[in-house]
Amino acid sequence: QLQLVESGGGLVQPGGSLRLSCTASGFTLDYYSIGWFRQAPGKEREGVSCISSSGGSTNYAGSVKGRFTISKDNANNTVYLQMNSLKPEDTAVYYCAARRGYCSSYVPPYDYWGQGTQVTVSL
């Protein structure tokens, strides 16, 4: 029943932009914080950004601060991650995740995960 679906990934050149979407089904984002995570081959899954259930609080990993922006649309049950000035090191599978409670940059607190969307930044 409860499902998260990411979309918007693709191949982009360094310096380019992508907008990822995370749409929730079976529950409302009104009561969930949503985090974006990424995992590159051979690397641990790392937190990228998070937005609180109210939308009033956001956080970002230092590596993406100033380049990525997280936002949400409760009416559409969707969270977005606008990624600008993309770098090759941003290449990874990007996942969205949901938890009831406040934002966390760590994997374990999140209860629900999407299937991931591939982002490749390359010439």
C-alpha positions as CSV (number, residue, x, y, z in Angstrom):
1,Q,0.0,0.0,0.0
2,L,2.6,2.6,1.1
3,Q,4.9,3.4,-1.7
4,L,7.4,6.0,-2.8
5,V,8.4,6.4,-6.4
6,E,11.3,8.5,-7.7
7,S,11.6,10.0,-11.1
8,G,13.6,12.5,-13.0
9,G,17.0,10.9,-13.1
10,G,19.1,10.7,-16.3
11,L,22.3,11.6,-17.9
12,V,23.5,15.2,-17.7
13,Q,26.8,17.0,-18.4
14,P,28.8,18.6,-15.6
15,G,27.3,21.9,-14.7
16,G,23.8,20.8,-15.8
17,S,20.6,20.4,-13.8
18,L,18.1,17.8,-13.0
19,R,14.9,17.9,-11.0
20,L,14.0,14.7,-9.1
21,S,10.5,13.9,-7.9
22,C,9.4,11.6,-5.1
23,T,5.7,10.9,-5.1
24,A,4.0,9.1,-2.2
25,S,1.1,6.7,-2.4
26,G,-0.9,5.1,0.4
27,F,0.0,7.8,3.0
28,T,0.2,11.6,3.2
29,L,3.4,13.5,3.4
30,D,1.7,15.9,5.9
31,Y,3.0,13.7,8.7
32,Y,6.3,12.5,7.3
33,S,9.7,13.9,6.8
34,I,11.2,13.0,3.5
35,G,14.9,12.5,2.9
36,W,16.9,12.2,-0.3
37,F,19.8,9.8,-0.3
38,R,22.2,8.6,-2.9
39,Q,24.5,5.6,-3.4
40,A,27.3,5.3,-5.8
41,P,28.8,1.9,-6.8
42,G,30.9,0.6,-4.0
43,K,29.9,3.4,-1.7
44,E,27.6,3.6,1.4
45,R,24.3,5.2,1.0
46,E,24.5,8.8,2.2
47,G,22.1,11.5,3.1
48,V,21.7,14.3,0.6
49,S,18.8,16.4,1.9
50,C,15.7,16.3,4.0
51,I,12.5,18.3,4.4
52,S,10.3,18.2,7.5
53,S,6.6,17.2,7.4
54,S,5.6,20.8,7.7
55,G,8.1,21.9,5.1
56,G,9.4,24.4,7.5
57,S,12.8,22.8,8.0
58,T,15.3,21.6,5.5
59,N,18.9,20.3,5.6
60,Y,21.6,19.5,3.1
61,A,24.8,17.6,3.0
62,G,27.8,19.9,2.8
63,S,28.7,18.5,-0.5
64,V,25.4,19.7,-2.1
65,K,24.7,22.8,-0.1
66,G,24.1,25.8,-2.4
67,R,23.6,23.6,-5.4
68,F,20.6,21.4,-4.4
69,T,17.2,22.6,-3.2
70,I,14.5,20.4,-1.6
71,S,10.9,21.3,-1.7
72,K,7.5,19.7,-1.2
73,D,3.9,20.0,-2.5
74,N,1.6,18.4,0.1
75,A,-1.4,18.7,-2.2
76,N,0.3,16.5,-4.8
77,N,2.1,14.4,-2.1
78,T,5.4,15.0,-3.9
79,V,8.8,16.1,-2.8
80,Y,11.3,17.5,-5.3
81,L,15.1,17.8,-5.4
82,Q,16.3,20.5,-7.7
83,M,19.9,19.7,-8.5
84,N,22.0,22.4,-10.2
85,S,25.7,22.7,-11.0
86,L,26.0,19.0,-11.1
87,K,29.4,17.4,-10.7
88,P,30.6,13.9,-11.7
89,E,30.8,13.0,-8.0
90,D,27.0,13.5,-7.9
91,T,26.7,10.4,-10.0
92,A,24.7,7.8,-8.0
93,V,21.3,6.2,-7.6
94,Y,19.1,8.6,-5.8
95,Y,16.5,7.4,-3.3
96,C,13.8,9.1,-1.4
97,A,12.8,7.9,2.0
98,A,10.0,8.7,4.5
99,R,9.8,8.6,8.3
100,R,7.3,9.9,10.8
101,G,9.3,12.4,12.8
102,Y,12.0,14.9,12.2
103,C,14.6,14.9,9.5
104,S,17.6,12.7,9.8
105,S,20.7,12.3,7.5
106,Y,21.1,8.7,8.5
107,V,19.6,5.6,6.8
108,P,18.2,3.6,9.7
109,P,15.5,6.0,10.9
110,Y,13.6,5.9,7.6
111,D,10.9,3.3,7.3
112,Y,9.9,3.6,3.6
113,W,12.1,3.8,0.5
114,G,11.6,4.3,-3.1
115,Q,13.2,2.2,-5.9
116,G,15.8,4.8,-6.8
117,T,16.5,6.7,-9.9
118,Q,19.9,6.9,-11.6
119,V,21.7,10.2,-12.0
120,T,24.8,10.2,-14.1
121,V,26.9,13.3,-14.5
122,S,29.4,12.8,-17.3
123,L,30.9,14.3,-20.4
